[in-house]
Amino acid sequence: MKAYVYGANGAEIAEVAKPSPKGTQVLVKVNACGLNRADLGMTKGHVHGAAGGVGTVLGMEWAGEVAELGPDARGVKVGDKIMGSGGAAFAEYTLADHGRLFRAPSNMNFEEAATLPVALATMHNAVVTNGALQPGQTVLIQGASSGVGLMAMQIAKYKGAKLVIGSSTDATRRGRLKEFGADLAVDSSDPGWVDEVLKATAGEGVDLIVDQVSGSVANQNLKATKVKGRIVNVGRLGGTHADFNFDLHAARRIHYIGVTFRTRTIEEIREIFDEVRKDIWPAVESRKLQLPIDKVFPFAEIGKAFAHMEANKHLGKIVVTL
């Protein structure tokens, strides 16, 4: 089968063996894939958790149909339309654990379904489970114009946040954040953004920051979070290392929580997918929670899709179809 593989000469389409499901695995005939920022790093040879390097079939998000079941797979049958996450997604067929997938709603095509699994699982876990957002609270999403950022704002609004603030350093994308739930949009590259947040929250700061930027805004985040507030760190777009004001962190008694899928067990990931199904799935089926598709590329042009992502001018998801 054809797959997008990182090899000695970089990432390229190659022929690989079709996988077979074992245990709780499901074999998926892939119809569409969503691109994620971590995929871009892996096309350059970077590792993501335990994945990456020469010989790796790239990709982590897909929509398709169940082609075959492992002997212990439950909850789906051959022919079901599904979407999910896991390694080796950029291929004609991929494997998925039966607990790491969703049934694709009947009112979505494969391209639309492929935009959702990573954003739903990542941001429900960050905003609701770890962020403990309650109705009437205030939230700031750092890096809000990414696909997962747009989903985070929508989930926060759906869960009853009274004020949702989104950040983006791009003026055009910042201008569109209100379409996806932002009551206020700020430029995190402007030193005055903290003052904007404080003004909008009567000087207190927000209850919760979901931070996809980290490094470059770490100390500003501390100033923008209220006393006894929470910061959930889900990314490092602003760098993996930076100065950190431990005194300010202690003085404001902030709960600082780190989350990532890279070190989670499959049991933990299954639980995250279960929580999405139990808590917000009606909003997915009714299209209250959805992501815009910026551009769709055929699989033969997947290299162009990544060039489009690297240009960093898109809003929403980039999708590849097979």
Phi, psi and omega in degrees: 000160178275142179209158177263111192239139171275118182238191183298334181256017182102194183275133179201161177285133182216166175269129177227167179289141176289130183284163176237137183285141176232156175054238182268015182279152174240134173272126185247128168278112188279130176253331180205152179229145172261138176273142177232158184301324178297327178298322181299317177297321181290334174292345178257007177097001179285151176267154177230101189066235179269356185260152175126171180095177184300133179094356182281127167282122189276171175104149183216009184210134189205166167221144182184208183232146176292122180258330183197151180246139169291163185299336181250008181286137182227159171094347178221165178226163179304132180098345180296142176273119187224168174215150182187189180226161182150171184288167173060042183280332184278074183199165179293330176224145176220164177255145177218143171292143184297342178264004182244037180215161176238151168287127180287128179303147184294339182269013178241141170276174184296323180297316179294317182297325183291347180277347198260323192303312182295316182295316181296311183292315183296312189272336170294318179296321182284314186281315189263305186289304181273325180282342176052038180296132179246153177306137178090355179272173183244146185218144173241129176254111176278130185078043190287344184273357172287167179301313179292329177294317177299321178292320180301317179296319180294318179296317179301316179295317180298326181274005170098016176300138181274338178217121177244122178247134177238145177246145172204140179273355180259123186298319181296312180292323178300324180292346181255359185297331180295338176295340187241024171111352182286132171272336180214137177242132182235158178259107185287354174271352177267120182304341182277002185294327179297319179297323177297317180295316180296320178297320182287344182243028177055035176084356185275325191095170184275157176291325188217134167243127169257113194251112174261001186255311177063237190347290189292342182241011188303311183286328176295322177302319179300319180291331185270356181259138182289163175303130183068022175278185183232143170237124176251117183266112180245002183198181184212040181296337180267010179114152183270345181227141178195164172297142180225128183273090183296328180294318179294320178302314180291318183297324181268359175051049185273134172278115184249113190241130176258135178225146174196151174279346188295333183245014181271147174281164179296329177295319178294320180293319177302319180296321178297316179296322177298318180296321176300313181299317184287327192259319189233007186298323176303327180287334175288313182295327180273001179071019173290329176249109180205165181237142176287147173263120181285313182198147178245132179239144171289156184303325180298340181249030183297329175299321177292326178298319179288327174297322178295319178295317183294332176295337172060041177244005185271158171234121183096200190263146170259130187238144174243134180251147178244000000 
